[in-house]
Amino acid sequence: MNQIQVTGVDVVIVAIAVLWVGNRITQAVSMLKKYSIPIAVTGGLLCSLAVAAVRAIGGPEIVFEMATRDTLLMVFFTTIGISAKFGRLAAGGKSLGVMVLCAGVFLVIQDFIGVMVASAMGSHPAYGLFAGSVSLAGGHGTAIAWGKEAEAAGLPNADLIGIAFATFGLVAGGVIGGPVAEWLIKRNHLEPKNTTEEASIAEESESSEPYSLNLALRVMLILALCLSFGEVVNAWLFSNDIKLPGFLTAMMVGIVITNLSDRFGKPLPLTYFDYVGEVALQLFLAMSLMSMDLSSLASSFGTIIFVLVIQVLVIALFGILVIFRAMGKDYDAAVIVGGFCGLGMGATPVAIANMSAVTRKYGPSFKAFLVVPLVGAFFIDVLNAMVIKFFVGLPIMQQTL
């Protein structure tokens, strides 16, 4: 079969086209706009369907190179770190703790549901973990890592199953988050708060220095330094047997740089970093969704959708009944629920996209954009590893295939 490799700048061109098409469709289809479906989800899913259709009719296989996508993820999280002032982090202390606790409880529920469904369908219970937090809350990286270990332990095709659930979970998280947040906002007549903290942030953004070439070069230099030093920190941690994702160390360097800049009276122009972060996020999501290999998942499509429907209902109910109430039952809580749906079913960038779609329509939520990225960037991965290991150690998992 012939294969077409889309690499380098061509991937970026396709991603931009995907976002443009997604935006046009979202604006034209009232339901998509009404429920705040991210444009990357609309355009990316359409692109992946078109690629699958070309292959189905005997055309060439279209493969996208993802190196640029991985760099964009690093850039996005670096901008998140640069916006994380120590004062803001302290302000989210209690809410962050509550959110981490809720996330831990949900991971247990997600895996329990996955294991029960797998057992009910006559499959090995361990496959249920790949229909749970391994692939959904964990994403592609966790699914691939645990899939290799599971296959080595005698669980056939575990990595493929994990990738399948991670892929469709990414879409489901982007689709469900906006509607759930919208429902909570409208049902409870919620409006964004204009707190003193948020007002100071808005004032800070408005007072950013005007655009100039020197400003653009400074922004690019700082981002490059964060990525470079992030790799150095990550390599040092790895040599000391501390394994963290590369985007997390880049974000940590960003946090240090922005707070040192404030300490020496040279605050960074956060508005421009926000612009870069938004572009990086949208391109990352577009590339992730447009590169989904739907044709290879066709044989197990029915089973995957059945399990995903159950997991989507579970996370929506958990968000409405637990997260919304625990986070204060206000506008911020509703936005957090939308982000949590993306986080628990897909990945942190999906959570950010969900919240961005909602806040662009209804107004800003400082609390949501503080708490959710922190939970997604570090805490949920640590909790997920603990929960997975707990389930793996259960006697039911030791049964032979």
C-alpha positions as CSV (number, residue, x, y, z in Angstrom):
1,M,0.0,0.0,0.0
2,N,1.3,3.4,-0.9
3,Q,2.0,5.8,2.0
4,I,2.2,9.6,2.0
5,Q,4.4,11.1,4.8
6,V,3.4,14.6,5.9
7,T,6.3,16.1,7.7
8,G,7.8,19.3,9.0
9,V,6.1,22.5,8.0
10,D,3.5,20.7,6.0
11,V,2.1,19.3,9.2
12,V,1.7,22.9,10.5
13,I,0.0,23.9,7.3
14,V,-2.5,21.1,7.5
15,A,-3.1,21.8,11.2
16,I,-3.9,25.5,10.5
17,A,-6.3,24.5,7.7
18,V,-7.9,22.0,10.1
19,L,-8.4,24.8,12.7
20,W,-9.8,27.2,10.0
21,V,-12.3,24.5,8.8
22,G,-13.2,23.7,12.4
23,N,-13.9,27.3,13.2
24,R,-16.0,27.8,10.1
25,I,-18.1,24.7,10.8
26,T,-18.5,25.6,14.5
27,Q,-19.7,29.1,13.6
28,A,-22.1,27.7,11.0
29,V,-23.5,24.8,13.1
30,S,-25.4,26.4,16.0
31,M,-25.3,23.3,18.2
32,L,-21.5,23.1,18.1
33,K,-21.3,26.8,19.0
34,K,-24.0,26.5,21.7
35,Y,-22.2,23.7,23.5
36,S,-18.7,25.2,23.2
37,I,-17.1,22.4,21.2
38,P,-13.5,23.2,20.6
39,I,-12.7,24.0,17.0
40,A,-9.7,21.6,17.1
41,V,-12.1,18.8,17.9
42,T,-14.5,19.7,15.1
43,G,-11.8,20.2,12.4
44,G,-9.4,17.4,13.7
45,L,-12.1,14.8,13.8
46,L,-13.3,15.7,10.3
47,C,-9.7,15.4,9.0
48,S,-9.2,12.0,10.5
49,L,-12.4,10.8,9.1
50,A,-11.4,12.0,5.6
51,V,-8.0,10.3,6.0
52,A,-9.7,7.0,7.0
53,A,-12.1,7.4,4.0
54,V,-9.2,7.8,1.5
55,R,-7.6,4.6,2.9
56,A,-10.9,2.7,2.8
57,I,-11.5,3.3,-0.9
58,G,-8.0,2.0,-1.7
59,G,-6.1,5.3,-1.6
60,P,-2.7,5.9,0.1
61,E,-2.2,5.8,3.8
62,I,-1.6,9.3,5.1
63,V,0.8,9.5,8.0
64,F,1.6,12.7,9.9
65,E,4.9,13.3,11.6
66,M,4.3,14.3,15.3
67,A,7.7,15.8,16.3
68,T,6.3,19.4,15.9
69,R,3.2,18.5,17.9
70,D,5.4,17.4,20.9
71,T,7.3,20.6,20.8
72,L,4.1,22.6,20.7
73,L,3.0,20.8,23.9
74,M,6.2,21.8,25.6
75,V,5.7,25.4,24.5
76,F,2.1,25.5,25.8
77,F,3.0,24.2,29.2
78,T,6.0,26.6,29.4
79,T,3.5,29.5,28.9
80,I,1.4,28.0,31.7
81,G,4.4,28.0,34.0
82,I,5.3,31.6,33.1
83,S,1.8,32.8,34.1
84,A,2.1,31.0,37.5
85,K,3.0,33.7,40.0
86,F,3.7,32.4,43.5
87,G,1.0,34.7,44.8
88,R,-1.5,33.0,42.4
89,L,-0.4,29.5,43.4
90,A,-0.9,30.3,47.1
91,A,-4.4,31.7,46.3
92,G,-5.4,28.3,44.9
93,G,-4.1,26.2,47.8
94,K,-7.3,25.0,49.3
95,S,-9.1,24.5,46.0
96,L,-6.1,22.7,44.6
97,G,-6.1,20.3,47.6
98,V,-9.8,19.6,47.2
99,M,-9.5,19.0,43.5
100,V,-6.6,16.6,44.0
101,L,-8.7,14.6,46.5
102,C,-11.6,14.5,44.1
103,A,-9.4,13.4,41.2
104,G,-8.0,10.5,43.3
105,V,-11.5,9.3,44.1
106,F,-12.5,9.5,40.5
107,L,-9.5,7.5,39.2
108,V,-10.6,4.7,41.5
109,I,-14.2,4.9,40.2
110,Q,-13.0,5.0,36.6
111,D,-10.9,1.9,36.9
112,F,-13.6,0.0,38.9
113,I,-16.0,0.7,36.1
114,G,-13.5,-0.4,33.5
115,V,-12.7,-3.7,35.3
116,M,-16.4,-4.5,35.9
117,V,-17.3,-3.9,32.2
118,A,-14.4,-6.0,31.0
119,S,-15.4,-8.8,33.3
120,A,-19.0,-8.6,32.3
121,M,-18.0,-8.8,28.6
122,G,-16.0,-12.0,29.3
123,S,-12.5,-10.3,28.9
124,H,-9.6,-10.4,31.3
125,P,-10.2,-7.9,34.1
126,A,-6.8,-6.3,33.4
127,Y,-8.2,-5.0,30.0
128,G,-10.6,-2.9,32.1
129,L,-7.7,-0.8,33.3
130,F,-7.0,0.2,29.7
131,A,-10.7,1.1,29.4
132,G,-10.2,3.1,32.6
133,S,-7.5,5.4,33.9
134,V,-4.6,3.9,32.1
135,S,-5.8,5.2,28.8
136,L,-8.4,7.8,29.6
137,A,-7.0,9.9,32.5
138,G,-3.5,8.7,31.6
139,G,-3.6,9.4,27.9
140,H,-1.4,7.9,25.1
141,G,1.9,8.0,27.0
142,T,0.6,6.1,29.9
143,A,-1.4,3.7,27.7
144,I,1.7,2.8,25.7
145,A,3.9,2.4,28.7
146,W,1.5,0.1,30.6
147,G,0.5,-1.6,27.4
148,K,4.1,-2.8,26.8
149,E,4.3,-4.1,30.4
150,A,0.9,-5.8,30.1
151,E,1.9,-7.6,26.8
152,A,5.1,-8.8,28.4
153,A,3.0,-10.2,31.2
154,G,0.8,-12.1,28.7
155,L,-2.0,-9.7,27.9
156,P,-2.2,-9.7,24.0
157,N,-2.8,-6.4,22.2
158,A,-2.9,-4.4,25.4
159,D,-1.0,-1.5,23.8
160,L,-3.3,-1.3,20.8
161,I,-6.4,-1.4,23.0
162,G,-4.8,1.3,25.2
163,I,-4.1,3.5,22.2
164,A,-7.6,3.0,20.9
165,F,-9.2,4.1,24.2
166,A,-6.8,7.0,24.6
167,T,-7.6,8.2,21.1
168,F,-11.4,8.1,21.4
169,G,-11.2,9.3,25.0
170,L,-9.4,12.4,23.7
171,V,-12.4,13.1,21.4
172,A,-15.0,12.3,24.0
173,G,-13.3,14.6,26.5
174,G,-13.4,17.5,24.0
175,V,-17.0,16.8,23.2
176,I,-18.5,16.4,26.6
177,G,-16.7,19.1,28.6
178,G,-18.3,22.2,27.0
179,P,-21.9,20.9,27.2
180,V,-21.6,19.9,30.8
181,A,-20.2,23.3,31.8
182,E,-22.8,25.1,29.7
183,W,-25.6,23.1,31.4
184,L,-24.3,24.0,34.9
185,I,-23.9,27.7,34.0
186,K,-27.4,28.0,32.6
187,R,-29.2,25.8,35.1
188,N,-27.7,27.7,38.1
189,H,-27.7,31.2,36.4
190,L,-24.0,31.6,37.0
191,E,-21.8,34.6,36.1
192,P,-18.0,35.1,36.5
193,K,-16.8,36.8,39.6
194,N,-14.9,40.1,39.4
195,T,-12.6,39.4,42.4
196,T,-9.8,41.7,43.5
197,E,-7.3,39.0,42.4
198,E,-8.8,38.7,38.9
199,A,-9.1,42.5,38.6
200,S,-5.4,42.8,39.4
201,I,-4.6,40.2,36.8
202,A,-6.7,42.0,34.2
203,E,-5.0,45.3,35.0
204,E,-1.6,43.5,34.7
205,S,-2.5,42.2,31.3
206,E,-3.8,45.6,30.1
207,S,-0.6,47.4,31.2
208,S,1.6,45.1,29.1
209,E,4.1,47.0,27.0
210,P,3.2,47.7,23.4
211,Y,4.4,45.3,20.7
212,S,7.9,45.8,19.3
213,L,10.5,43.7,17.6
214,N,12.6,43.7,20.9
215,L,9.5,42.4,22.8
216,A,8.9,39.6,20.3
217,L,12.6,38.5,20.5
218,R,12.5,38.6,24.3
219,V,9.4,36.4,24.4
220,M,11.0,33.9,22.0
221,L,14.2,33.9,23.9
222,I,12.5,33.2,27.2
223,L,10.5,30.4,25.8
224,A,13.6,28.9,24.2
225,L,15.5,29.2,27.5
226,C,12.6,27.4,29.4
227,L,12.6,24.5,26.9
228,S,16.4,24.2,27.0
229,F,16.8,24.4,30.7
230,G,13.8,22.1,31.1
231,E,15.7,19.4,29.1
232,V,18.7,19.9,31.3
233,V,16.7,19.5,34.5
234,N,14.8,16.5,33.1
235,A,18.1,14.8,32.2
236,W,19.5,15.4,35.7
237,L,16.3,14.1,37.3
238,F,16.4,11.0,35.0
239,S,20.0,10.3,36.0
240,N,18.8,10.3,39.6
241,D,16.0,7.8,38.7
242,I,13.3,10.6,38.9
243,K,11.2,10.3,35.8
244,L,9.0,13.3,34.9
245,P,7.5,14.3,31.6
246,G,9.5,16.9,29.7
247,F,6.7,19.4,29.6
248,L,6.5,19.4,33.4
249,T,10.2,20.4,33.8
250,A,9.8,23.1,31.2
251,M,6.8,24.4,33.1
252,M,8.8,24.4,36.3
253,V,11.6,26.4,34.7
254,G,8.9,28.9,33.5
255,I,7.6,29.3,37.0
256,V,11.1,30.0,38.3
257,I,11.9,32.6,35.6
258,T,8.6,34.5,35.9
259,N,8.9,34.8,39.7
260,L,12.6,35.8,39.5
261,S,11.6,38.5,37.0
262,D,9.1,39.9,39.4
263,R,11.5,39.7,42.2
264,F,14.0,41.9,40.3
265,G,11.3,44.3,39.1
266,K,11.3,43.1,35.5
267,P,7.9,41.5,35.1
268,L,7.3,39.5,31.9
269,P,4.6,40.6,29.4
270,L,2.2,37.8,30.2
271,T,-0.4,38.8,27.6
272,Y,2.0,37.9,24.8
273,F,2.9,34.6,26.4
274,D,-0.8,33.9,26.6
275,Y,-1.1,34.5,22.9
276,V,1.7,32.1,22.1
277,G,0.2,29.5,24.5
278,E,-3.2,29.7,22.9
279,V,-1.7,29.1,19.4
280,A,0.5,26.2,20.6
281,L,-2.5,24.6,22.3
282,Q,-4.8,24.8,19.3
283,L,-2.2,23.5,16.9
284,F,-1.3,20.7,19.3
285,L,-4.9,19.6,19.6
286,A,-5.5,19.8,15.8
287,M,-2.4,17.7,15.1
288,S,-3.4,15.1,17.7
289,L,-6.9,14.7,16.4
290,M,-6.2,14.9,12.7
291,S,-3.6,12.1,13.0
292,M,-5.9,9.6,14.6
293,D,-5.7,6.3,12.7
294,L,-9.4,5.5,12.7
295,S,-9.2,2.7,10.1
296,S,-7.0,0.5,12.4
297,L,-9.6,0.9,15.2
298,A,-12.6,0.0,13.0
299,S,-12.8,-3.6,14.1
300,S,-13.2,-2.8,17.8
301,F,-15.2,0.4,17.2
302,G,-18.5,-0.9,18.7
303,T,-16.9,-2.1,21.9
304,I,-14.9,1.0,22.4
305,I,-17.9,3.3,21.9
306,F,-20.0,1.2,24.3
307,V,-17.4,1.5,27.1
308,L,-16.8,5.1,26.4
309,V,-20.5,6.0,26.7
310,I,-20.5,4.4,30.1
311,Q,-17.3,6.3,31.1
312,V,-18.6,9.6,29.7
313,L,-21.8,9.2,31.8
314,V,-19.8,8.4,34.9
315,I,-17.4,11.5,34.5
316,A,-20.3,13.8,33.7
317,L,-22.3,12.7,36.8
318,F,-19.1,12.8,39.0
319,G,-18.4,16.3,37.7
320,I,-21.9,17.6,38.3
321,L,-22.6,15.8,41.7
322,V,-19.1,15.9,43.2
323,I,-16.7,18.4,41.5
324,F,-19.2,21.2,41.1
325,R,-20.3,21.0,44.7
326,A,-16.8,20.5,46.2
327,M,-15.4,23.5,44.2
328,G,-18.1,25.9,45.5
329,K,-21.1,25.6,43.1
330,D,-20.2,28.9,41.4
331,Y,-19.1,29.9,37.9
332,D,-15.5,28.9,38.5
333,A,-16.7,25.5,39.6
334,A,-18.8,25.0,36.4
335,V,-15.7,25.9,34.3
336,I,-13.6,23.5,36.4
337,V,-16.1,20.7,35.7
338,G,-15.7,21.3,31.9
339,G,-12.0,21.1,32.3
340,F,-12.2,18.0,34.5
341,C,-14.2,16.2,31.8
342,G,-11.4,16.9,29.3
343,L,-8.7,15.9,31.9
344,G,-10.4,12.7,33.0
345,M,-11.2,11.5,29.5
346,G,-8.3,12.9,27.5
347,A,-5.5,15.1,28.5
348,T,-4.6,18.4,30.1
349,P,-4.6,20.3,26.7
350,V,-8.2,19.1,26.1
351,A,-9.2,20.4,29.5
352,I,-7.7,23.8,28.7
353,A,-9.4,23.8,25.3
354,N,-12.8,23.1,27.0
355,M,-12.3,25.8,29.5
356,S,-11.1,28.3,26.9
357,A,-14.2,27.6,24.8
358,V,-16.5,28.3,27.8
359,T,-14.7,31.4,29.1
360,R,-14.5,33.0,25.7
361,K,-18.3,32.9,25.7
362,Y,-19.1,33.7,29.3
363,G,-16.1,35.4,30.9
364,P,-12.8,34.6,32.6
365,S,-12.2,32.1,35.4
366,F,-8.8,32.6,37.1
367,K,-9.5,29.8,39.6
368,A,-10.2,27.2,36.9
369,F,-7.1,28.1,34.8
370,L,-5.0,27.8,38.0
371,V,-6.3,24.6,39.5
372,V,-7.0,22.3,36.5
373,P,-3.6,22.7,34.8
374,L,-1.8,22.1,38.1
375,V,-3.8,18.9,38.7
376,G,-3.3,17.7,35.2
377,A,0.4,18.6,34.9
378,F,1.5,16.6,37.9
379,F,-0.9,15.4,40.5
380,I,-3.1,13.3,38.4
381,D,-0.2,11.3,37.0
382,V,1.1,10.6,40.4
383,L,-2.3,9.5,41.7
384,N,-2.9,7.5,38.6
385,A,0.3,5.5,39.0
386,M,-0.7,4.7,42.6
387,V,-4.3,3.7,41.6
388,I,-3.1,1.5,38.7
389,K,-0.6,-0.3,40.9
390,F,-3.3,-0.9,43.5
391,F,-5.6,-2.5,40.9
392,V,-2.8,-4.5,39.4
393,G,-2.1,-6.0,42.8
394,L,-5.7,-7.2,43.3
395,P,-6.2,-11.0,43.2
396,I,-8.7,-10.7,40.4
397,M,-5.9,-9.5,38.1
398,Q,-3.9,-12.6,38.7
399,Q,-6.2,-14.9,36.9
400,T,-4.8,-16.6,33.8
401,L,-5.9,-15.7,30.3
